[in-house]
Amino acid sequence: MVKILTLALAASSLSWSASPQAPALNAAERAVTGRISASRLRARLSFLASDALQGRDTPSPGLDVAAEYIASEFRRAGLEPGGNDGYFQTASMVQLTPNKEGFSLKLEYQGRSVEAGPDGASLSLASGLSLTAAPVFKLDLADPSSFAAVKPTDLDGRVVIAQAPHRGLKGIQAAFHLLSDAKPTLLLLVGESEMLGSGERLVDASPDSASARQATPRVAVHSPALSALFDSLPPGAGTATVTLTAPEPLKTPFTLRNVVAVLRGSDPALKSTYVMVTAHYDHIGMKKSGEGDRIYNGANDDGSGTVSVVELAQALAAARPRPRRSLVFMTFFGEEKGELGSRYYAAHPLFPLARTVADLNLEQVGRTDSTDGPQVGTASLTGFGYSTLSDILVKAGKLTGVKVYRNAEASDAYFSRSDNQKLADAGIPAHTLCVAFDYPDYHGLGDEWQKVDYSNMARVDRAVAVALMMVADDPATPRWNPKNSHTARYLKAFEQLHGGQP
């Protein structure tokens, strides 16, 4: 899961079980949940998160092996290929590598100026950029109240300058949401941060794609002199200006693949509508240097979600009768690089978005050793209450002994941090189901398959299977909640997707 900041998670019960009065599973649900196996989940994840795949970076040979493995499991289950190339949706992408030769930056304020060159600079640009005395807007991430009333349009056409992100800053999530709707000319990050990467970016190279043009250029500079001048700037729009020259990045083409299978529905009318269950199969690869273990295996993030999608696919493929709607099983590439696979799918859908009724995305469902305490027999949903899919998951959880709850700190904050966001942006009720939002070894070298609670993961997957069957068999479709203050943009997208129908 892409995270900018570690959140303190709300306390939850250590365990929970269905009450004796809870309704029982029907025969079809019992048959499907009975096919979900902790031992198979363990076997699959021990390969997918093994050192042999070298952390499944996007792009990498290890990611390609993972894609082939997932496709082979879909094939073994007898599922229909759902891609434009068998079980693959192939995506033409371009990797942009910063070219810092000739880079220069100058920040000016009240007669003072500081210049910075390529040393200590990190660039993330889709094209060359030249700015002369561009106006600045300062976001003080240490004091979110300083920009609580700022509108996205206040940032349009300006250089937004902020601290380089680190875990002590309180305003990162608020700034992220603000920037997502704004159109600044540049995001300038000042200071040193472990969260800033190399600046390399992958973008959709399709002829009709505008993703590269739309992305906000980003420059990060570690310079004590620049930091000192930054500290003297008042928050908001002031008189400071930025002059910058950044060369065109180097461009390398790549082909990447989402892995897709479909189980056709049994109902003559409903089989042309679709329920998606998704996860991302990439992780962050390897440390470039150092002694000992250098592989980020990504067992929980998100090997656990990936093998769960495969296990659910095989269990549901044997259902008799089949679910009434068609089920789409998909694993995305490049979530760790900015939800690339789900972004690509939303722009190039294989199944009509207007006939896709829901997406349930699975992320970090294997580890129960949350930093907030053990999470056994529980699962949380991002955007809990945003749509009626929340109610369906709660009901399915009661039937299978899993408490599906709203995490007070993380549910809203993490809605935008995984692949569900791109489907939600298109108007589709889409959420991510998670067991532990934060846990030891998150994005660390120790996130290995031996630390996963496979019995609990199977338990959670059974709840997911029942929820998918409920959605697939119900003629009524999940809907966004108009009473929730966070759903206005998704309601609007839903209405546009369905020709104005609420």
N, C-alpha and C positions, 0 to 999 in steps of 0.2 A: 504494500500500500504506500502510495506517495504521501509523505508527511513532511511538513515544514517545521513542525513543533511537536514535542511530546506533551500530551495533555494528561492532566491528573484525572483518572477515571473514577466515576461514581461507584460507591460501594454496592455490592449485590450479594444475594444469598449464595452460600457455598454450593447448595444442591437443592433440587426441587424435583418432585415427581407428580405425575398426574393423580388427581384425587379419585377415590373409588367411584364417585358419581359421574366422572367424565365419560362421554360417549365413547364407544369402542370403535376401532378401525373396521371398515367394511372388508369383505373378502379380498377384493382387488388390492386395497391398500396393504393388507396383511401380507399378501403374496409378494408385492414389490419391496416392502421394507424388510421382509425376510431374506431377500437376496443381497442386501447390503452387508458387506463383510469387512470387519476391522482388519483381518489378516490380509485381504487383497489390497486394501488401502495402504497397509504397511509395505507390501511387496512392491506396489507401484511407486510409492514415494521413495523407497530406498534406492530405486534406479533414477527417477527423475531428479532427485536432489543429491545424487552421487557426485563424487569428484570428477567422474568421467565426463560430465557435461559442463564442467568448469564455470558454473554459476549462471549459465543461460543468458548471457548478455545479449542486448539487441543492437546490432547484429552479431552473430558469432556461430561457429560450427556447432557448439553445444546447443544453441537454440534450434538449429536445423534438425539435430538429432531428436530433440524433444518433440518437435512438430511431427516428425515421422512416427515416433513412438505413439503419440496421442492418436494419430490417424489410424495406425495399425490396430489400436484398441477399439476405435469406433467401427473399423471394418470387421473385427472379430465379433462384435456384438450384432452384426448384421444391419447396422444403420445405413440409411441412404446417404451418399455423399451430398454435402450441401454447398460446396464451393464452386468457383468458376474453373477450378482445376482439380477435379475429384473432391477430396476432403479439404482442399486448401482454397482459401481466398487469397490470391496473390496480389501484393501491393507494391507498386513501383515507388520507391522512396529515394531521397537524396540526403546523404549525410553532409552537413555543413561543418567544415573544420575552420576555426578562426585563423585568419591571416593577420598577424600583429605587426608585420613589417610596414612601417609608415604610420602606425597608430599614434595619435596625440590627443590630449585632453587638457582643457583649461577651465577651471572654475573661478569666477570673479564675483566679489561681493564688497561693496563699500570701499573701493580703491585697493583692495587686497586681491591677489590672484595666486593660484597654485597650479602648476602644470604637472602632468603625469605622462609617462611614456609607456612602452609595452611591458617593461619589467613590473611585475606585480599586478598586471591587468588580466582579466578574464573576459572574453568577448563571446556573446551569443547573438549572432546576426544572420538574417537571411540574405542580406545584400549589403553593399557598401553604404556608408552613412556619412554625411557631412552636415554639421550644424555650426552656425555662426551666431554667437550671443543669444542662444535660445533661452527663453524664460524658464525659471526653475520653480517647482513646487516641492516643498520638503514634507515628507511623512515621518513623523517621529514615532517609530515603532515601540519605543520605551514608554510612550504615553498615548495609548489609543484614544483617550478622550480628546486629544488635540486635533483629531481628524474625524471624530464621530459624526459630525454634521456635514462633512465634505461629500459632494455629489461627484459621480464619475465624470460629468461634464466639466467640473472644475479642473480636472487633470488633462483634458483634451488639448493637444498641441503643445504641451509643456514637457520639460525634462523632469520626471519624478525622481527625486533623490531621497534615499533612505539608508538606514544601517544595513550592512550585510547581515543576513539572517543567522541567528544562533538561538539556542534553546532558552535563553533568559529573556528574550523579547516577548512582550505580551501582545503586541498588536499585529503579529504576522498574519493570523487568520483573517482579521478584519481588513487588513491591507490587501490580502489576496482577493477577497470578494469585491472590494472597491476597484481594484485594477482590472478584474475580469470583465467589467462593463465599461472601462475607460479606453481612451485612445491617445495615450501619451506618445510623444515622438521617441522617447528613450526612458528606460528604467536604469538609473545609475545607483549602484550599490557601493557603499563606502565601508571599508574595514575588512578584516580577515574573518573567514568563516569556513568551517568544515563542511557546510552544506552546499558550497559552490563547486560545481564540477569543472570539467575541462572547457566547457563552452561549446562542445560539439552538440549538434542538433540534427535530428532526422525529421524531414518534412515530406509530405505527400507530393510526389512528382507528377501526378495525373494532370493532363492538360487543362482540366476544368477546376483544378484545385486552387484555392486562394489562401491555403493555410500558411504558406511561407510569407505572403504579403501581409497577412493579418496579424502575425505574431509580433508582439512588442519587442523591439531590439533591447538587449540587455548588456550592460557593461558593468563589471565589478572591478574596483581598484583598491588595492591595499597600499596605502600611503599615509604615514603619520601626519604629514603636512596637510594632505587633503582632509583627513579625519578631523584635524584641529579646526580647519575652516568650516567644515560641515557642522561641527558642534556650535559654532557661533551663529549659524543661520536660524532665524525664527521659523517655527512651523508654518506651513501654508505657502501661499504665493507671495513672494517677496521680490526684491530687486536683483537677486543673484542671477547670473547667466552662465551657460555652458557653451564652449566652443569645442568641437570634436571633429576629428577625421579618423574614420575606420575603413580599411580596405575591404574589398569584396572577399567573402570567405571562399575557401577551396571547396569543390563539390565532387562527391563520389556517389555514383548510383548504387543502390542495393535493391534486391527483391526480398520482401518479407512476407510472412504468411500467417493469417488467422486459420485455425483448424476448425472445421464446421461439419456437423452431421445433423440429420433431421430424422425424426420418427413421425411419419405421417399419421394424422389423426384418423379416427374411425368414423366420425360423424360426417355425412355427406356435405352438410352446410358448414360446420365448424372447422373442418380440416384445412380450410384455406385461411385460417387465422392461426397465429403463432404465439407460443410462450417460450421465452428464451431463458436458459440457465447458462451462466458464463463465469469465467475466471481468467486471470492472466497467467501465462505459462513462462514468462520471462523473469529474470532477476537482474542483479547488477554486476555479474561477472567476477573478476578477480582483481586483487590488489596488483598494481603494476610492479612492485618490488617488495623486498623484505624476506625475512627468514621464516621458516615454518609454514603453517597453513596460510595460503593466500586466496582460498576459494570461498566466495560468498554463496553457499549452497542454496539458500532461499527455500528451505523445507516448508516452513510455515507460510512464508510470503513469496510466492503464492503457490508453492507446490501442493499445499494442502487443498486449496480450492480447485486446482487443476485435476488432481486425482479424484476429488469428490465429483466433479463434472463427469469424468469417465465412469466412475462407479454408478452414478445415477443413470447415466446413459444405458449401461448394460442392464441395470435392474429394470428400468422402465421399458426397454426394448422387448423384454419377455412378458410384459403385462398382457393379460387376456381378460376382458377385451382391452384393446389399446385405448389410451386417453382420447377424448373426442376431438380436441384441438391438436394441431401438430406441435411437437416439441423440438426446439432448436438447441443443440448443444454446441457451445462455441468456446474456444480458448483463444485469447487475444495475445498478440505480440506487443512489446514496447510499452506496457503500462508504466514501468519505472522511468521511461523517457518522456512522460507527459501524455499517458493514455493514448498512445499512437494507434494501436490496433482498433480500439473501440471508436476513436475519432475517425479512422479510415472507414470502418463499417458504417457508421452513421452517415457518412458522405457517399458511400457506395453500397447501399444495402442489398443483400442477396434475397431477402424476403421483404415484401412491402411494409414500410414502417407503419402505414395507416392500418395494416391488418396484424400488427404485432401488439398484443394486448398487455404484455408485461415482460420485464427482465429481472431475474433474481441473480445477482452477482455474488459469488462466494470468494471471500478473502480472509486469510488468517483464521481458519476454522480448526486448526490442528493443535495448537498450543493452549493449554489451560492454565499455565503459570503466568497469569497476567500480573503486571506490576501493581495492580490494585488488589491482588489476592486471587486464590484459585477460582476458576470459572468452570466448574463441573456441572453439567446438566443445564447450562444456560447458553443463550445466544442473544446477540443484540442486532438491531437493524439500523443502518444509517437512514436518516430522514424518517424516523419512526413517527407515524401519524400523518406523514405527508400524503399518503394514499391508502386506499382500502387494502392494499397488499399487506400492510401491517397487521390488520385484523385476521387475515387469512393465515399468516405465519403464527400468530398467537394461538389460533385454534388448532393448527397442525401440531404445534408444540405441546399443547395440552394432551393431544391424542398419543403422543410419543414420549412423553416424560421430559420435555425440554422447555424451560422457562424462557420465552422470547420477550424481551423487555426493552424499554427505552433507557439508554445510558444518558443520564442527565447532562454530562459534560461532553460526550463524544458523538452522540447521535446526529445532531445538527452539524457540528463542526467537521465531521468526516464525510458528510454526504458528497462533497465535491472532490474527495481525495481518491476515488477509484473509478473503474470503468463504467459504473452505473450512470455517472454524470452525463456522459455523451449521449446515452439513450434518453435520459430525462430531458436533456436540452432539446431533443427532437419531439418531446411530448409524451413519450412512453413512460408509464409508471415503472420506475426502475430504482432498486435499492441494493445495497450491499449488506449481506449477512456476515457477521463476524463474531468470533468467540472472545478473542483478546485483542483490543485495539492497540495495546502496547505490552511488550513482554521483553524479558532479557534476551539479548542477541538480535533485537530488531535491526535489520540491515547490518548485522554483525557476522563475523566469521563462525560464530557458534550456532547459527540457526540450522541445525542438522536434523536429519530424519529420526534419529534415535530419541529426540526430546519431545516428539509428538505423542499425544494421548489418543491412540487409535480407537480405543473403545468409545471414548467420548465423541470423536469425530464421526464414527459410524452412527452414533445416536443422533447427532445433529443432522447428518445426511438423511436419516430416516424422516425427520421432521420436514426437511426440505422436499423430499420425495412426495410426501403427503400433500404439502402445500402446492406443489406443481400439479398434482392430480386434481386438486380442488379447483385450481384456476382453469385447467384444461377441460374439465368436465362441466363447468358452470356456464350456461349461456350468457349470464351477466359478466361484464368485464371489470377489472380493477379500474378505479377512478381516482384522480387527484382530489384531495380534500380542500374545498374552497374556503373553509374556515381557518385553515392553517396559514399564518402570515408568510411562510416561506415559499408557498406554492404558486404565487401569481404568475411567475414567468413560465412555469411548467403547464399551468392551465391554459395560458395563451398559446403556447406551442402545441398543446393537445388540440385546441380549437382550430388552429391553422392546419394541423395535420388531417383533421376530420372535416374540413370545409366549413368551419364555424360552428359545428355541433358541440355543445358543452359536455 
